[in-house]
């Protein structure tokens, strides 16, 4: 799959997670893995506060461990339950341009 298609898949997952974050209560919440795999159904467990911290940077996404696309993103932080990645290059520009929090 090409990098552009992967990036578009991630934006769709991110948009769904934005809605989930708005509805989340206190404590851990299941969010969708924001990787670019079209068939991914993985969930990641983190608090809405932690999700907001990731989303404070428009180039960052939360993924399940092992779901990193190394060609277009770098690992920023790792936890047992999830990995925070940051897009670089054109993928990073697209992430900023499609940021639902603007």
Secondary structure, DSSP 8 states (H G I E B T S, - for coil): --HHHHHHHHHHHHHHHHHHHHH--SSEEEEE---S-TT---EEEEEHHHHHHHHTSTTEEEE-TT---TTTEEEEEE-SS-EEEEE-HHHHHHHHHT-TT-
